[in-house]
Amino acid sequence: MASAGGLKTVLLEERVSLGGQIYKQLGTGFVVDPKIARLGKDYDRGTELINAAKASDATILTDCIVASIDGMGITFSVGESQTQEITARNIIIASGAADRAIVFPGWTLPGVFTAGGAQTLVKTQKINIGSKVVFAGSGPLALAFPSQLSGYGVNLVQVLESGPPPQATDIVKILGAVPGNIHLLVDAVRYRWNMLRKRVPLAYGRIVVRAEGDGCVERVVHAASDKDWNPIPGTEQIIEADGLCLGYGFSPSVEALRLLGCELTLDEDLGGLCVVIDENCKTSVPHVWAVGDGAGVEGVYVAMAQGKIAAINCLLEEKKVSQAIAQKQIADQQKKIRQKRKLVRATNRMYRFGDGAYSLATESTIVCRCEEVTVREIDIAMHYGADTMSIKSLTRAGMGLCQGRNCQRHIAARIASRTGMNVKDIPMNTPRFPLRPIPLGRIADSSVVSEKFFTPGED
Ligand SMILES: Cc1cc2nc3c(=O)[nH]c(=O)nc-3n(C[C@H](O)[C@H](O)[C@H](O)COP(=O)(O)OP(=O)(O)OC[C@H]3O[C@@H](n4cnc5c(N)ncnc54)[C@H](O)[C@@H]3O)c2cc1C
């Protein structure tokens, strides 16, 4: 849209192909023969959108890691090349989300997958995640994922939904949100019907409290939970399984927005730490827009509408479109967003995230899996500084590959429970360059050569 409107546009994408999360294409080397295989409507819709993007005048760089953003300067590396920089007059950040990690005893055992990880394996590589798989989670994706996984041939033996079952009042609210959402509701019915047809047992109000096994998952222990997802003692049950798939929602990938200094807020309904934007998707930093799940997790349709709103705003900034036309186009997209949010509000009671999920770990549970830091070590570090930065410095929790994406929220919850502070008042540790792991040789100055360590351009 930005490029069609006359803006010089560059799209930087980390993956080797476009499509983001939902319209993800098959892995490199996989070829689809349309005569014998159909990969579903998301795949087809993705192909359509990708072809339109490729046909536009926008410069598209895939296999391109954005390593840093400083002011309006963006540092990125394409493939094996050295980092380069471009400056932009307007930046739209659509960095998506990552699975919201839930820490409990056994969550690091082989065989425990996040829903996104499992989906990527089966969707792009056709790799099954176990012969007897339990799915546990909540929210609309916990409705969709089990059906998708079983459609790809995964043998689901139990689905555990942490939230309560729907009541008549929920159904009435959902019916009130039908306009603009009929396709989503049809999908929801289809997903549930698939599970019924395959006789996959579904239990409401139950949360995974432990995964057990010798070197890999062999048993999943789950318990009844209260409305905040705290497990109720004495209600534990055990399922024999060699795969556990967790779908407790997503957390926005706000790292780039944090580097830029955009105002953030904590909203568990939007996935945790998210960025403050107005109805035009403007952040608190001039000329920076945030859209889609990377701003706050609201799903693909809101993401697409927000992307258009941000693009129209950029066109408006650069005087490539009249105020009247822009306002009309923005209003159309905002209407779509309001319709989607109405459905979210209608399902709030069932799908509200429960903070009890942040208190399942015991003292010996690893919280930071990159650096293998346990709850006990976090507790000891807390004596010297009850804040995420001090704990990071003392234990390395948050310094690993994921840069705290999995553990930070849990550490903040632990600090809150130990000190009585409100978790919203606990600052997350400061983001650092590079945003994504990147070989040192690609960011080193080309004049720096060390035979012992690296030469620029090499991994
Ligand atoms: C794991 C996962 C599985 C999902 N499955 C479903 C599903 O089955 N059904 C459904 O309806 N919704 C699903 N969703 C939600 C849906 O995918 C999103 O709502 C939708 O894709 C949001 O679009 P987006 O553009 O905001 O983010 P995304 O589609 O995630 O796109 C973000 C893009 O930014 C790129 N990126 C991020 N950081 C960088 C960087 N530093 N440098 C370069 N590129 C970068 C990523 O590679 C990615 O392609 C899923 C979400 C996730 C995270």
The ligand as a Gaussian input file, in Angstrom:
#p B3LYP/6-31G(d) Opt

LIG

0 1
 C        3.928000     -19.044000      16.728000
 C        2.621000     -18.441000      16.239000
 C        1.640000     -19.240000      15.642000
 C        0.424000     -18.692000      15.219000
 N       -0.540000     -19.479000      14.635000
 C       -1.730000     -18.940000      14.279000
 C       -2.768000     -19.732000      13.702000
 O       -2.605000     -20.931000      13.532000
 N       -3.945000     -19.141000      13.359000
 C       -4.142000     -17.801000      13.550000
 O       -5.214000     -17.283000      13.226000
 N       -3.171000     -17.016000      14.074000
 C       -1.982000     -17.569000      14.441000
 N       -1.025000     -16.795000      15.018000
 C       -1.283000     -15.367000      15.147000
 C       -1.029000     -14.738000      13.770000
 O        0.047000     -15.384000      13.157000
 C       -0.713000     -13.312000      13.977000
 O       -1.835000     -12.682000      14.552000
 C       -0.349000     -12.598000      12.687000
 O        0.621000     -13.318000      11.977000
 C        0.139000     -11.232000      13.053000
 O        0.822000     -10.670000      11.968000
 P        2.080000      -9.742000      12.230000
 O        2.465000      -9.213000      10.912000
 O        1.794000      -8.812000      13.329000
 O        3.221000     -10.733000      12.792000
 P        3.941000     -11.964000      12.095000
 O        3.069000     -12.624000      11.112000
 O        4.509000     -12.783000      13.198000
 O        5.145000     -11.284000      11.296000
 C        6.224000     -10.666000      11.951000
 C        7.429000     -10.786000      11.054000
 O        8.468000      -9.948000      11.550000
 C        9.692000     -10.621000      11.308000
 N       10.696000     -10.104000      12.248000
 C       10.596000     -10.006000      13.597000
 N       11.720000      -9.486000      14.102000
 C       12.537000      -9.243000      13.059000
 C       13.861000      -8.702000      12.954000
 N       14.575000      -8.282000      14.019000
 N       14.404000      -8.594000      11.715000
 C       13.689000      -8.961000      10.616000
 N       12.449000      -9.471000      10.649000
 C       11.878000      -9.622000      11.874000
 C        9.365000     -12.076000      11.569000
 O       10.301000     -12.929000      10.913000
 C        7.966000     -12.209000      11.003000
 O        7.922000     -12.690000       9.696000
 C        0.196000     -17.320000      15.418000
 C        1.193000     -16.504000      16.014000
 C        2.397000     -17.058000      16.416000
 C        3.461000     -16.172000      17.056000

